Every structure is written in C-alpha cells, then in structure tokens.
C-alpha cells in the first residue's frame, strides 16, 4: 500500500475514535445524571493533556517507536472506553448511572491514553514521510484531512444510528435511542480504538534517534524540549497556544446541548437543527477538511503569525454566530456560518502549529516537542478554558426537562470577546523570525 495512503488510514481511524463521542457526549451526560459535570468531562481531557502527551512523547523519543506506542495507547484507551459503554448498558436506556464515580474514573483513564495519540500520530506521520523522502509541509495536510473525514464519518453515524425494541437502524428524525443521546457512542469509539491498535503494528518503522556521547540528566529524561522556551519566539508561541487552546473545547462541550435545547422550545422543537445537533455541527469538520488543504499555501505565503491571527479571529465569529442564530430560517444560517468558520479557527492553529513545531525542533526532541505543544493547547489551555466556560454556562443556564436552557446568547458573546482580546494581544507582541517556515534550520 502507498505510504501516504497508509498514513491517511491511520489518521482516519485516529480521529474517528474521537468523533464518535466528542461533540455529542454532553447530551448523554445530562440523561445519565451528570449534566452539571459536562465541563469537567471536557476539562479531564485537558488535565491529562498537561502531562500525558509530554510523557508519551519522551517514551516515543527514547524507548518505544512512536507508531508502536500509538497502538499500545489505543489498546488501553479502547478497553476503558468499552468499559464506559458497559456501565451504561447495565443502567439501561434513559436511566441514570448507578456508580457515577466509577464511570468518571474509566472515562478519565480512556482519555488519558487517547490524548497523547494525537501528538504521536503527528510524530509517526512526519517521521515516515521524511524517511520516504516526502515533504511534510506539502504532503502532510492531505493526509491529515482524512482524519477529519474519519471524525465526520463517526459523527454522522452516531447522529443517525439508533437501537431500540425494533432493532438497529438509521433516522434523521426523533428517536430517544439514537447513539448521540446514549452510551452506545462509547462502544463505537472503543471498537475503533482496538482496530487502530492492530493497524499501528503494520506501519513502517520509525527508528529511534540515539544521541552519541555523554547524555545529560535533562536529555535522558526527555525534558530538553522545554529548552524551546529560551527562545522568545517559541516561548510566545507556546503561551498564545495555551490562550488559544482555551477556545478549543468550548463548542465541543456545549454546542450539542445548546442546539438540542431548542427541542424544548415549541416553535423550534421539530426543526432539523434541534433534532440533529451532531450532524449540523459536522459542517464544522467538513469545513476543517477543506481548510487543511489550504494550509501549505497560507503557511508559505503568509507565515505562522498571520495564519494564527486568522485562527484567533475566526474563533470570534465561531462564537458570535452561535450567539445570534436560531434553528429557524434565516437564523439557522448563522449556525451554518459558525460551522464554516470553524475550519479556519481549528486548522489554522492546530495543524499549522504542529507543522511549525516540527520545523523548529531537532530530530531527537520532535516527539517531546509535539507533546509540549499538545500540553499547552489541549492541556493547560483547554482545561482552564473548559472549566471557565462551564462556570459561565452554569451561571446563565440550567437543566430543565432534559434540556440545558437559559441565556445562551450572553455565554456565546463572552466567549467571542475573549477570543477577540487574545487576537489583538497576539498581533501586538508576537514577532516571528524573518524567514519562511520552509527555510528554518535547526
């Protein structure tokens, strides 16, 4: 099989695992009696990302080839996620979980081993591409776009799939046992993780880089990636990565409950948007797939600063459009526009940032540096941002009749204002080196 195709399959499965539950988990948590803990479930992903990607990056740099470590992480993540499904199965459809603490613990263990795989997937892809004489800036984005396709595929699947007394089927209409409202979403995720575990051991080798001569304690522990903070450009890049990361999980955590809440409003109860929140928000991932393909042009033409500025101000529109939209025409157009700009908001930061870090780092710390980038964005940034967003939403909204209702518009405008302020600060203080990314040397 062609090298790029093999890496595309890896990316497809990697993000299909996440797409099965990331945007619709909040709906199930409300039913399971954990509605007031939605922000914590997304914050857990951030908390484990503070140390797990960096730790696994060190292991991948020093001890286990990244593609193999990727597979082992998915084995554990899948096993724990299937355990979450089993707990839901024991409680039954529409019932609260009997042991909420155990469910949270199992979910935590699953995401603790999943979150490092995002950085490991990048590391394995970059290494295999270079080993085959390919260009990461040109060849990686088309490979990464298959990850977004995988995310979309499982979003659509759980949005339409249902299981009830009549059996298994698909519908765009109302069904209480749609996967997007039940614990079945965790089964889909867990099974895909196990498939990827097997697939990873078929990938080409990524031989470890061993440093000649005496190795310091810092290097032996894999902590030398933190030396990147000594460079002003990289220090500011990581700091603003954390600030921008505060936006990442807000819509993943609350867009689903927000759109579904319109089912509690008679005039919107039968609207497509209210009944198919997961499918509507999948437009975000379709936009993401398109924007990934534009990254090589924008990075080479404008550089990392302009690309990240585009991302920051795209977040302003992402939140703002949610604030002024509604499920009826013409209000639903603003929901669609919010999903369209998400591609720029997410890709021009996450994917471009990963490429930028890879270009800036020496070969022996690439996995550690990707883990550090992941720690700053999906770890520190996402944790603080998600918990803060949860406090804001819980202050203005409340659960009523199975729906999270309240002053949603105020919440979205607060989030948009934050992204705007960060964007202005970034424009003022971040001054990248005066050379194109493709010419950076170690």
Secondary structure, DSSP 8 states (H G I E B T S, - for coil): --HHHHHHHHHHHHHHHHHTTTTTHHHHHHHTT-GGGHHHHHHHHHHHHHHHHHHHHHHHHHTS-HHHHHHHHHHHHHHHHHHHHHHHHHH-TT---S-HHHHHHHHHHHHHHHHHHHHHHHHHHHHHHHHTT--HHHHHHHHHHHHHHHHHHHHHHHHHEEEETTEEEE-SS--TTBGGGSTHHHHHHHHHHHHHHHHHTTS---------S---HHHHTTGGGGGGGGSHHHHHHHHHHHHHHTTTTHHHHHHHHHHHGGGGSTTTTT-HHHH-HHHHHHHHHHHHHHHHTTHHHHHHHHHHHHHHHHHHHHHHHHHHHHHH--SSTTTHHHHHHHHHHHHHHHHHHHHHHHHHHHHHS-GGGHHHHHHHHHIIIIIIIHHHHHHHHHHHHHHHEEEETTEEEE-HHHHHHHHHHHHHHHHHHHHHH----SS-GGG---
